[in-house]
Amino acid sequence: MSINIVIKEVIIIRNLQLNMDQAVEICKVINSEVRMNILKILSTGSYNVNEIAEKLGLPFSTTAVNVKKLEDANLIITELVPGRGTQKISTKNYDRIIIDLFQDNIDAEKNTITIDMPVGEYIDCQAEPSCGLVGNEDYIGMQHDPRSFYEPGRREAQLLYFRTGYVEYRYPNRIPYGAIASELEFSAEVCSEAPYHKLNWPSDITVWINDAEIGTWTSPGDFGGERGFNTPMWWSLNFTQYGLLKHWKINNEGSFIDGVKISDIKIEDLRLNENPFISFRIGVKKDAVNLGGLNLFGPNFGNYRQGIIMNARYLNGNDKIKSE
Protein backbone atom coordinates (compact mmCIF):
# COMPACT_ATOMS: atom_id res chain seq x y z
CA MET A 1 0.00 0.00 0.00
CA SER A 2 1.30 3.47 -0.84
CA ILE A 3 0.37 6.85 0.59
CA ASN A 4 0.14 9.86 -1.70
CA ILE A 5 0.20 13.27 -0.04
CA VAL A 6 -1.56 16.03 -1.97
CA ILE A 7 -1.05 19.60 -0.75
CA LYS A 8 -3.75 22.09 -1.69
CA GLU A 9 -3.33 25.49 -0.12
CA VAL A 10 -2.66 24.59 3.56
CA ILE A 11 -4.67 21.36 3.60
CA ILE A 12 -2.81 18.04 3.64
CA ILE A 13 -4.85 15.20 2.17
CA ARG A 14 -3.71 11.68 2.96
CA ASN A 15 -4.65 9.16 0.27
CA LEU A 16 -4.55 5.39 0.64
CA GLN A 17 -3.77 4.06 -2.82
CA LEU A 18 -4.56 0.37 -3.43
CA ASN A 19 -4.28 -2.11 -6.22
CA MET A 20 -7.20 -4.48 -6.78
CA ASP A 21 -5.84 -7.25 -4.56
CA GLN A 22 -5.29 -4.90 -1.65
CA ALA A 23 -8.71 -3.30 -2.16
CA VAL A 24 -10.50 -6.61 -1.54
CA GLU A 25 -9.30 -6.78 2.08
CA ILE A 26 -10.02 -3.12 2.79
CA CYS A 27 -13.51 -3.41 1.29
CA LYS A 28 -14.23 -6.31 3.65
CA VAL A 29 -13.38 -4.07 6.59
CA ILE A 30 -15.49 -1.08 5.52
CA ASN A 31 -18.43 -3.26 4.42
CA SER A 32 -20.09 -2.47 7.73
CA GLU A 33 -22.47 0.33 8.61
CA VAL A 34 -21.01 0.57 12.10
CA ARG A 35 -17.44 0.89 10.88
CA MET A 36 -18.41 3.40 8.21
CA ASN A 37 -20.17 5.47 10.87
CA ILE A 38 -17.03 5.33 13.03
CA LEU A 39 -15.02 6.70 10.10
CA LYS A 40 -17.60 9.46 9.62
CA ILE A 41 -17.27 10.43 13.28
CA LEU A 42 -13.46 10.43 13.13
CA SER A 43 -13.59 12.61 10.01
CA THR A 44 -14.73 15.43 12.31
CA GLY A 45 -12.02 14.95 14.94
CA SER A 46 -10.29 12.55 17.34
CA TYR A 47 -12.27 10.64 19.98
CA ASN A 48 -11.87 7.87 22.53
CA VAL A 49 -13.96 4.69 22.38
CA ASN A 50 -16.42 5.89 25.02
CA GLU A 51 -17.14 9.04 23.04
CA ILE A 52 -17.55 7.08 19.80
CA ALA A 53 -19.89 4.59 21.50
CA GLU A 54 -22.00 7.45 22.88
CA LYS A 55 -22.29 9.09 19.46
CA LEU A 56 -23.28 5.76 17.86
CA GLY A 57 -25.65 4.78 20.66
CA LEU A 58 -23.92 1.40 20.90
CA PRO A 59 -22.40 -0.58 23.79
CA PHE A 60 -18.73 0.06 24.54
CA SER A 61 -17.79 -3.56 23.78
CA THR A 62 -19.38 -3.48 20.30
CA THR A 63 -17.72 -0.20 19.49
CA ALA A 64 -14.31 -1.38 20.75
CA VAL A 65 -14.43 -4.49 18.52
CA ASN A 66 -15.17 -2.40 15.43
CA VAL A 67 -12.53 0.20 16.30
CA LYS A 68 -10.00 -2.64 16.58
CA LYS A 69 -10.90 -3.91 13.08
CA LEU A 70 -10.31 -0.44 11.65
CA GLU A 71 -6.99 -0.23 13.53
CA ASP A 72 -5.87 -3.61 12.19
CA ALA A 73 -6.59 -2.38 8.65
CA ASN A 74 -4.54 0.78 9.38
CA LEU A 75 -7.56 2.94 8.50
CA ILE A 76 -7.38 4.61 11.91
CA ILE A 77 -4.60 5.01 14.45
CA THR A 78 -4.98 4.97 18.22
CA GLU A 79 -2.48 6.55 20.61
CA LEU A 80 -2.27 7.06 24.34
CA VAL A 81 -2.30 10.80 24.99
CA PRO A 82 -2.44 12.93 28.15
CA GLY A 83 -5.61 14.77 29.08
CA ARG A 84 -8.08 14.07 31.88
CA GLY A 85 -5.67 11.28 32.70
CA THR A 86 -3.96 9.30 29.98
CA GLN A 87 -6.46 7.89 27.48
CA LYS A 88 -6.59 6.11 24.14
CA ILE A 89 -7.60 8.48 21.35
CA SER A 90 -8.49 7.31 17.82
CA THR A 91 -7.82 9.37 14.69
CA LYS A 92 -8.50 8.70 11.02
CA ASN A 93 -5.36 7.75 9.12
CA TYR A 94 -6.52 8.67 5.61
CA ASP A 95 -8.86 11.12 3.91
CA ARG A 96 -9.44 9.15 0.72
CA ILE A 97 -9.16 5.58 -0.55
CA ILE A 98 -8.08 5.27 -4.18
CA ILE A 99 -8.32 1.95 -6.04
CA ASP A 100 -6.26 1.50 -9.20
CA LEU A 101 -8.31 -0.57 -11.69
CA PHE A 102 -5.32 -1.51 -13.83
CA GLN A 103 -3.78 -4.96 -13.89
CA ASP A 104 -0.39 -3.63 -14.99
CA ASN A 105 -0.05 -1.09 -12.17
CA ILE A 106 3.22 -1.19 -10.28
CA ASP A 107 2.90 -3.37 -7.22
CA ALA A 108 4.31 -1.06 -4.57
CA GLU A 109 4.69 -3.79 -1.99
CA LYS A 110 6.66 -6.00 -4.39
CA ASN A 111 9.19 -3.19 -4.77
CA THR A 112 9.45 -2.48 -1.04
CA ILE A 113 12.27 -3.60 1.27
CA THR A 114 11.30 -3.70 4.97
CA ILE A 115 13.81 -4.06 7.81
CA ASP A 116 12.99 -3.84 11.53
CA MET A 117 16.17 -2.71 13.31
CA PRO A 118 16.54 -3.53 17.05
CA VAL A 119 17.14 -0.35 19.06
CA GLY A 120 20.32 -1.84 20.55
CA GLU A 121 21.94 -2.48 17.14
CA TYR A 122 23.38 1.04 16.75
CA ILE A 123 26.88 1.35 15.25
CA ASP A 124 27.72 4.73 16.80
CA CYS A 125 26.43 6.72 19.73
CA GLN A 126 26.94 9.67 22.00
CA ALA A 127 24.97 9.81 25.23
CA GLU A 128 25.02 12.24 28.14
CA PRO A 129 23.24 11.70 31.50
CA SER A 130 20.60 11.10 32.37
CA CYS A 131 21.13 8.08 30.14
CA GLY A 132 20.85 4.32 30.15
CA LEU A 133 19.90 1.05 28.49
CA VAL A 134 17.14 -1.28 29.65
CA GLY A 135 16.72 -4.93 28.72
CA ASN A 136 13.81 -7.34 29.14
CA GLU A 137 14.55 -8.04 32.80
CA ASP A 138 17.03 -5.44 34.07
CA TYR A 139 19.26 -2.51 33.24
CA ILE A 140 22.20 -3.09 30.89
CA GLY A 141 25.36 -1.74 32.51
CA MET A 142 25.07 1.15 34.95
CA GLN A 143 22.42 3.86 34.90
CA HIS A 144 23.57 7.37 33.92
CA ASP A 145 26.95 6.06 32.76
CA PRO A 146 27.66 6.68 29.03
CA ARG A 147 30.09 3.74 29.07
CA SER A 148 27.09 1.40 29.33
CA PHE A 149 26.21 2.23 25.72
CA TYR A 150 29.26 0.19 24.64
CA GLU A 151 28.39 -2.97 26.60
CA PRO A 152 28.11 -6.10 24.42
CA GLY A 153 24.66 -6.68 25.92
CA ARG A 154 23.40 -3.46 24.33
CA ARG A 155 22.04 -5.55 21.43
CA GLU A 156 19.35 -6.85 23.80
CA ALA A 157 18.17 -3.35 24.74
CA GLN A 158 14.42 -2.72 24.66
CA LEU A 159 14.64 0.90 25.80
CA LEU A 160 17.41 3.46 25.61
CA TYR A 161 17.42 7.04 26.80
CA PHE A 162 19.69 10.06 27.09
CA ARG A 163 19.54 13.78 27.80
CA THR A 164 21.55 14.85 24.74
CA GLY A 165 23.39 12.87 22.08
CA TYR A 166 22.42 10.42 19.35
CA VAL A 167 22.35 6.80 18.22
CA GLU A 168 23.12 5.83 14.62
CA TYR A 169 22.00 2.69 12.79
CA ARG A 170 23.12 1.26 9.46
CA TYR A 171 20.64 -0.75 7.40
CA PRO A 172 21.87 -2.98 4.58
CA ASN A 173 21.28 -1.27 1.25
CA ARG A 174 19.23 -3.92 -0.58
CA ILE A 175 17.95 -1.68 -3.36
CA PRO A 176 18.73 -3.70 -6.53
CA TYR A 177 21.51 -2.50 -8.80
CA GLY A 178 20.00 -0.47 -11.63
CA ALA A 179 16.83 0.33 -9.65
CA ILE A 180 15.85 3.88 -8.67
CA ALA A 181 14.99 4.60 -5.03
CA SER A 182 11.63 6.37 -4.91
CA GLU A 183 10.94 6.66 -1.17
CA LEU A 184 12.42 5.95 2.25
CA GLU A 185 10.23 5.67 5.31
CA PHE A 186 11.30 5.17 8.93
CA SER A 187 9.06 4.66 11.95
CA ALA A 188 9.94 4.50 15.65
CA GLU A 189 8.29 4.93 19.04
CA VAL A 190 9.89 7.91 20.79
CA CYS A 191 9.29 10.55 23.46
CA SER A 192 11.20 13.03 25.62
CA GLU A 193 13.37 12.05 28.60
CA ALA A 194 12.54 13.67 31.94
CA PRO A 195 13.42 12.66 35.51
CA TYR A 196 10.94 9.83 36.17
CA HIS A 197 8.35 11.12 33.67
CA LYS A 198 6.65 14.41 32.88
CA LEU A 199 3.83 14.96 30.40
CA ASN A 200 4.82 18.58 29.74
CA TRP A 201 8.50 18.21 28.85
CA PRO A 202 9.22 19.30 25.25
CA SER A 203 12.27 18.00 23.43
CA ASP A 204 13.62 18.79 19.96
CA ILE A 205 14.37 15.41 18.34
CA THR A 206 16.34 15.50 15.08
CA VAL A 207 16.78 12.81 12.41
CA TRP A 208 19.64 12.48 9.92
CA ILE A 209 19.73 10.03 7.01
CA ASN A 210 23.06 9.39 5.28
CA ASP A 211 24.39 12.44 7.19
CA ALA A 212 21.68 14.70 5.71
CA GLU A 213 19.63 16.48 8.37
CA ILE A 214 16.01 15.63 7.56
CA GLY A 215 14.37 17.80 10.17
CA THR A 216 13.39 18.22 13.82
CA TRP A 217 10.21 17.26 15.64
CA THR A 218 9.34 18.58 19.10
CA SER A 219 8.14 15.80 21.39
CA PRO A 220 5.53 17.18 23.83
CA GLY A 221 6.60 15.14 26.85
CA ASP A 222 7.79 11.99 28.58
CA PHE A 223 4.80 9.69 29.08
CA GLY A 224 4.28 7.64 32.23
CA GLY A 225 1.84 6.94 35.05
CA GLU A 226 0.01 4.27 33.01
CA ARG A 227 1.83 1.12 31.91
CA GLY A 228 2.62 0.77 28.23
CA PHE A 229 0.97 -2.19 26.49
CA ASN A 230 4.31 -3.99 26.17
CA THR A 231 6.21 -2.52 29.12
CA PRO A 232 7.23 -5.30 31.58
CA MET A 233 5.69 -5.43 35.04
CA TRP A 234 9.03 -5.06 36.84
CA TRP A 235 9.48 -1.56 35.39
CA SER A 236 8.20 1.07 37.84
CA LEU A 237 5.14 3.10 36.85
CA ASN A 238 7.04 6.19 38.00
CA PHE A 239 9.33 5.82 35.00
CA THR A 240 8.77 6.37 31.27
CA GLN A 241 6.12 3.93 29.97
CA TYR A 242 5.49 4.62 26.28
CA GLY A 243 6.06 7.05 23.43
CA LEU A 244 4.43 8.20 20.21
CA LEU A 245 4.86 6.32 16.94
CA LYS A 246 6.41 8.76 14.46
CA HIS A 247 6.90 8.31 10.72
CA TRP A 248 9.65 10.03 8.72
CA LYS A 249 9.36 9.89 4.93
CA ILE A 250 11.72 11.12 2.20
CA ASN A 251 10.74 11.10 -1.48
CA ASN A 252 11.04 13.26 -4.60
CA GLU A 253 8.92 16.00 -3.02
CA GLY A 254 10.95 16.46 0.16
CA SER A 255 11.03 15.17 3.74
CA PHE A 256 7.93 14.65 5.89
CA ILE A 257 7.00 13.63 9.40
CA ASP A 258 3.53 12.15 9.81
CA GLY A 259 2.63 13.59 6.40
CA VAL A 260 3.74 17.16 7.22
CA LYS A 261 6.65 18.54 5.22
CA ILE A 262 9.62 19.44 7.41
CA SER A 263 12.41 20.11 4.90
CA ASP A 264 13.33 20.23 1.22
CA ILE A 265 15.78 17.31 1.50
CA LYS A 266 14.81 14.89 -1.30
CA ILE A 267 15.65 11.25 -1.79
CA GLU A 268 18.15 12.12 -4.54
CA ASP A 269 20.08 14.19 -1.96
CA LEU A 270 20.80 11.03 0.06
CA ARG A 271 23.06 9.47 -2.62
CA LEU A 272 21.80 6.01 -1.81
CA ASN A 273 23.80 4.34 -4.58
CA GLU A 274 27.13 5.45 -3.09
CA ASN A 275 27.12 3.25 0.04
CA PRO A 276 26.40 -0.41 0.87
CA PHE A 277 24.30 0.81 3.81
CA ILE A 278 21.60 3.37 4.66
CA SER A 279 22.31 5.25 7.88
CA PHE A 280 19.63 6.53 10.26
CA ARG A 281 20.66 8.79 13.13
CA ILE A 282 18.28 10.14 15.77
CA GLY A 283 19.17 12.41 18.65
CA VAL A 284 18.97 15.68 20.54
CA LYS A 285 21.48 18.42 19.68
CA LYS A 286 23.39 20.14 22.47
CA ASP A 287 22.21 23.52 21.15
CA ALA A 288 18.55 22.49 20.79
CA VAL A 289 16.01 25.03 22.00
CA ASN A 290 14.19 22.30 23.94
CA LEU A 291 16.82 20.08 25.60
CA GLY A 292 14.32 17.47 26.71
CA GLY A 293 16.18 14.27 25.90
CA LEU A 294 15.07 11.14 24.07
CA ASN A 295 13.52 7.76 24.88
CA LEU A 296 13.63 5.16 22.11
CA PHE A 297 11.50 2.00 22.49
CA GLY A 298 11.94 -1.58 21.29
CA PRO A 299 9.17 -4.17 20.81
CA ASN A 300 9.07 -5.23 24.48
CA PHE A 301 8.60 -1.71 25.87
CA GLY A 302 5.99 0.94 25.13
CA ASN A 303 2.88 0.53 22.99
CA TYR A 304 4.20 -0.72 19.64
CA ARG A 305 5.86 -4.07 18.94
CA GLN A 306 8.65 -2.81 16.74
CA GLY A 307 12.14 -1.41 16.72
CA ILE A 308 13.05 1.17 14.06
CA ILE A 309 11.37 0.06 10.84
CA MET A 310 12.73 1.13 7.47
CA ASN A 311 10.69 0.78 4.27
CA ALA A 312 12.75 1.41 1.13
CA ARG A 313 10.68 1.66 -2.06
CA TYR A 314 12.16 1.62 -5.53
CA LEU A 315 11.40 1.50 -9.26
CA ASN A 316 13.12 -1.10 -11.39
CA GLY A 317 14.13 -0.41 -15.01
CA ASN A 318 10.73 -1.31 -16.53
CA ASP A 319 8.86 0.67 -13.91
CA LYS A 320 11.02 3.72 -14.61
CA ILE A 321 10.16 3.55 -18.31
CA LYS A 322 6.43 3.32 -17.54
CA SER A 323 6.56 6.24 -15.11
CA GLU A 324 8.20 8.43 -17.71
C-alpha positions as CSV (number, residue, x, y, z in Angstrom):
1,M,0.0,0.0,0.0
2,S,1.3,3.5,-0.8
3,I,0.4,6.8,0.6
4,N,0.1,9.9,-1.7
5,I,0.2,13.3,0.0
6,V,-1.6,16.0,-2.0
7,I,-1.0,19.6,-0.7
8,K,-3.7,22.1,-1.7
9,E,-3.3,25.5,-0.1
10,V,-2.7,24.6,3.6
11,I,-4.7,21.4,3.6
12,I,-2.8,18.0,3.6
13,I,-4.8,15.2,2.2
14,R,-3.7,11.7,3.0
15,N,-4.7,9.2,0.3
16,L,-4.6,5.4,0.6
17,Q,-3.8,4.1,-2.8
18,L,-4.6,0.4,-3.4
19,N,-4.3,-2.1,-6.2
20,M,-7.2,-4.5,-6.8
21,D,-5.8,-7.3,-4.6
22,Q,-5.3,-4.9,-1.6
23,A,-8.7,-3.3,-2.2
24,V,-10.5,-6.6,-1.5
25,E,-9.3,-6.8,2.1
26,I,-10.0,-3.1,2.8
27,C,-13.5,-3.4,1.3
28,K,-14.2,-6.3,3.7
29,V,-13.4,-4.1,6.6
30,I,-15.5,-1.1,5.5
31,N,-18.4,-3.3,4.4
32,S,-20.1,-2.5,7.7
33,E,-22.5,0.3,8.6
34,V,-21.0,0.6,12.1
35,R,-17.4,0.9,10.9
36,M,-18.4,3.4,8.2
37,N,-20.2,5.5,10.9
38,I,-17.0,5.3,13.0
39,L,-15.0,6.7,10.1
40,K,-17.6,9.5,9.6
41,I,-17.3,10.4,13.3
42,L,-13.5,10.4,13.1
43,S,-13.6,12.6,10.0
44,T,-14.7,15.4,12.3
45,G,-12.0,15.0,14.9
46,S,-10.3,12.5,17.3
47,Y,-12.3,10.6,20.0
48,N,-11.9,7.9,22.5
49,V,-14.0,4.7,22.4
50,N,-16.4,5.9,25.0
51,E,-17.1,9.0,23.0
52,I,-17.6,7.1,19.8
53,A,-19.9,4.6,21.5
54,E,-22.0,7.5,22.9
55,K,-22.3,9.1,19.5
56,L,-23.3,5.8,17.9
57,G,-25.7,4.8,20.7
58,L,-23.9,1.4,20.9
59,P,-22.4,-0.6,23.8
60,F,-18.7,0.1,24.5
61,S,-17.8,-3.6,23.8
62,T,-19.4,-3.5,20.3
63,T,-17.7,-0.2,19.5
64,A,-14.3,-1.4,20.8
65,V,-14.4,-4.5,18.5
66,N,-15.2,-2.4,15.4
67,V,-12.5,0.2,16.3
68,K,-10.0,-2.6,16.6
69,K,-10.9,-3.9,13.1
70,L,-10.3,-0.4,11.7
71,E,-7.0,-0.2,13.5
72,D,-5.9,-3.6,12.2
73,A,-6.6,-2.4,8.6
74,N,-4.5,0.8,9.4
75,L,-7.6,2.9,8.5
76,I,-7.4,4.6,11.9
77,I,-4.6,5.0,14.4
78,T,-5.0,5.0,18.2
79,E,-2.5,6.6,20.6
80,L,-2.3,7.1,24.3
81,V,-2.3,10.8,25.0
82,P,-2.4,12.9,28.2
83,G,-5.6,14.8,29.1
84,R,-8.1,14.1,31.9
85,G,-5.7,11.3,32.7
86,T,-4.0,9.3,30.0
87,Q,-6.5,7.9,27.5
88,K,-6.6,6.1,24.1
89,I,-7.6,8.5,21.3
90,S,-8.5,7.3,17.8
91,T,-7.8,9.4,14.7
92,K,-8.5,8.7,11.0
93,N,-5.4,7.8,9.1
94,Y,-6.5,8.7,5.6
95,D,-8.9,11.1,3.9
96,R,-9.4,9.1,0.7
97,I,-9.2,5.6,-0.6
98,I,-8.1,5.3,-4.2
99,I,-8.3,2.0,-6.0
100,D,-6.3,1.5,-9.2
101,L,-8.3,-0.6,-11.7
102,F,-5.3,-1.5,-13.8
103,Q,-3.8,-5.0,-13.9
104,D,-0.4,-3.6,-15.0
105,N,-0.1,-1.1,-12.2
106,I,3.2,-1.2,-10.3
107,D,2.9,-3.4,-7.2
108,A,4.3,-1.1,-4.6
109,E,4.7,-3.8,-2.0
110,K,6.7,-6.0,-4.4
111,N,9.2,-3.2,-4.8
112,T,9.5,-2.5,-1.0
113,I,12.3,-3.6,1.3
114,T,11.3,-3.7,5.0
115,I,13.8,-4.1,7.8
116,D,13.0,-3.8,11.5
117,M,16.2,-2.7,13.3
118,P,16.5,-3.5,17.0
119,V,17.1,-0.4,19.1
120,G,20.3,-1.8,20.5
121,E,21.9,-2.5,17.1
122,Y,23.4,1.0,16.7
123,I,26.9,1.4,15.3
124,D,27.7,4.7,16.8
125,C,26.4,6.7,19.7
126,Q,26.9,9.7,22.0
127,A,25.0,9.8,25.2
128,E,25.0,12.2,28.1
129,P,23.2,11.7,31.5
130,S,20.6,11.1,32.4
131,C,21.1,8.1,30.1
132,G,20.9,4.3,30.1
133,L,19.9,1.0,28.5
134,V,17.1,-1.3,29.7
135,G,16.7,-4.9,28.7
136,N,13.8,-7.3,29.1
137,E,14.5,-8.0,32.8
138,D,17.0,-5.4,34.1
139,Y,19.3,-2.5,33.2
140,I,22.2,-3.1,30.9
141,G,25.4,-1.7,32.5
142,M,25.1,1.2,34.9
143,Q,22.4,3.9,34.9
144,H,23.6,7.4,33.9
145,D,27.0,6.1,32.8
146,P,27.7,6.7,29.0
147,R,30.1,3.7,29.1
148,S,27.1,1.4,29.3
149,F,26.2,2.2,25.7
150,Y,29.3,0.2,24.6
151,E,28.4,-3.0,26.6
152,P,28.1,-6.1,24.4
153,G,24.7,-6.7,25.9
154,R,23.4,-3.5,24.3
155,R,22.0,-5.5,21.4
156,E,19.4,-6.9,23.8
157,A,18.2,-3.3,24.7
158,Q,14.4,-2.7,24.7
159,L,14.6,0.9,25.8
160,L,17.4,3.5,25.6
161,Y,17.4,7.0,26.8
162,F,19.7,10.1,27.1
163,R,19.5,13.8,27.8
164,T,21.5,14.8,24.7
165,G,23.4,12.9,22.1
166,Y,22.4,10.4,19.4
167,V,22.4,6.8,18.2
168,E,23.1,5.8,14.6
169,Y,22.0,2.7,12.8
170,R,23.1,1.3,9.5
171,Y,20.6,-0.7,7.4
172,P,21.9,-3.0,4.6
173,N,21.3,-1.3,1.3
174,R,19.2,-3.9,-0.6
175,I,18.0,-1.7,-3.4
176,P,18.7,-3.7,-6.5
177,Y,21.5,-2.5,-8.8
178,G,20.0,-0.5,-11.6
179,A,16.8,0.3,-9.6
180,I,15.9,3.9,-8.7
181,A,15.0,4.6,-5.0
182,S,11.6,6.4,-4.9
183,E,10.9,6.7,-1.2
184,L,12.4,6.0,2.2
185,E,10.2,5.7,5.3
186,F,11.3,5.2,8.9
187,S,9.1,4.7,11.9
188,A,9.9,4.5,15.6
189,E,8.3,4.9,19.0
190,V,9.9,7.9,20.8
191,C,9.3,10.5,23.5
192,S,11.2,13.0,25.6
193,E,13.4,12.0,28.6
194,A,12.5,13.7,31.9
195,P,13.4,12.7,35.5
196,Y,10.9,9.8,36.2
197,H,8.4,11.1,33.7
198,K,6.6,14.4,32.9
199,L,3.8,15.0,30.4
200,N,4.8,18.6,29.7
201,W,8.5,18.2,28.8
202,P,9.2,19.3,25.3
203,S,12.3,18.0,23.4
204,D,13.6,18.8,20.0
205,I,14.4,15.4,18.3
206,T,16.3,15.5,15.1
207,V,16.8,12.8,12.4
208,W,19.6,12.5,9.9
209,I,19.7,10.0,7.0
210,N,23.1,9.4,5.3
211,D,24.4,12.4,7.2
212,A,21.7,14.7,5.7
213,E,19.6,16.5,8.4
214,I,16.0,15.6,7.6
215,G,14.4,17.8,10.2
216,T,13.4,18.2,13.8
217,W,10.2,17.3,15.6
218,T,9.3,18.6,19.1
219,S,8.1,15.8,21.4
220,P,5.5,17.2,23.8
221,G,6.6,15.1,26.8
222,D,7.8,12.0,28.6
223,F,4.8,9.7,29.1
224,G,4.3,7.6,32.2
225,G,1.8,6.9,35.0
226,E,0.0,4.3,33.0
227,R,1.8,1.1,31.9
228,G,2.6,0.8,28.2
229,F,1.0,-2.2,26.5
230,N,4.3,-4.0,26.2
231,T,6.2,-2.5,29.1
232,P,7.2,-5.3,31.6
233,M,5.7,-5.4,35.0
234,W,9.0,-5.1,36.8
235,W,9.5,-1.6,35.4
236,S,8.2,1.1,37.8
237,L,5.1,3.1,36.9
238,N,7.0,6.2,38.0
239,F,9.3,5.8,35.0
240,T,8.8,6.4,31.3
241,Q,6.1,3.9,30.0
242,Y,5.5,4.6,26.3
243,G,6.1,7.0,23.4
244,L,4.4,8.2,20.2
245,L,4.9,6.3,16.9
246,K,6.4,8.8,14.5
247,H,6.9,8.3,10.7
248,W,9.7,10.0,8.7
249,K,9.4,9.9,4.9
250,I,11.7,11.1,2.2
251,N,10.7,11.1,-1.5
252,N,11.0,13.3,-4.6
253,E,8.9,16.0,-3.0
254,G,11.0,16.5,0.2
255,S,11.0,15.2,3.7
256,F,7.9,14.6,5.9
257,I,7.0,13.6,9.4
258,D,3.5,12.1,9.8
259,G,2.6,13.6,6.4
260,V,3.7,17.2,7.2
261,K,6.7,18.5,5.2
262,I,9.6,19.4,7.4
263,S,12.4,20.1,4.9
264,D,13.3,20.2,1.2
265,I,15.8,17.3,1.5
266,K,14.8,14.9,-1.3
267,I,15.7,11.3,-1.8
268,E,18.1,12.1,-4.5
269,D,20.1,14.2,-2.0
270,L,20.8,11.0,0.1
271,R,23.1,9.5,-2.6
272,L,21.8,6.0,-1.8
273,N,23.8,4.3,-4.6
274,E,27.1,5.5,-3.1
275,N,27.1,3.3,0.0
276,P,26.4,-0.4,0.9
277,F,24.3,0.8,3.8
278,I,21.6,3.4,4.7
279,S,22.3,5.2,7.9
280,F,19.6,6.5,10.3
281,R,20.7,8.8,13.1
282,I,18.3,10.1,15.8
283,G,19.2,12.4,18.7
284,V,19.0,15.7,20.5
285,K,21.5,18.4,19.7
286,K,23.4,20.1,22.5
287,D,22.2,23.5,21.2
288,A,18.5,22.5,20.8
289,V,16.0,25.0,22.0
290,N,14.2,22.3,23.9
291,L,16.8,20.1,25.6
292,G,14.3,17.5,26.7
293,G,16.2,14.3,25.9
294,L,15.1,11.1,24.1
295,N,13.5,7.8,24.9
296,L,13.6,5.2,22.1
297,F,11.5,2.0,22.5
298,G,11.9,-1.6,21.3
299,P,9.2,-4.2,20.8
300,N,9.1,-5.2,24.5
301,F,8.6,-1.7,25.9
302,G,6.0,0.9,25.1
303,N,2.9,0.5,23.0
304,Y,4.2,-0.7,19.6
305,R,5.9,-4.1,18.9
306,Q,8.7,-2.8,16.7
307,G,12.1,-1.4,16.7
308,I,13.0,1.2,14.1
309,I,11.4,0.1,10.8
310,M,12.7,1.1,7.5
311,N,10.7,0.8,4.3
312,A,12.7,1.4,1.1
313,R,10.7,1.7,-2.1
314,Y,12.2,1.6,-5.5
315,L,11.4,1.5,-9.3
316,N,13.1,-1.1,-11.4
317,G,14.1,-0.4,-15.0
318,N,10.7,-1.3,-16.5
319,D,8.9,0.7,-13.9
320,K,11.0,3.7,-14.6
321,I,10.2,3.6,-18.3
322,K,6.4,3.3,-17.5
323,S,6.6,6.2,-15.1
324,E,8.2,8.4,-17.7
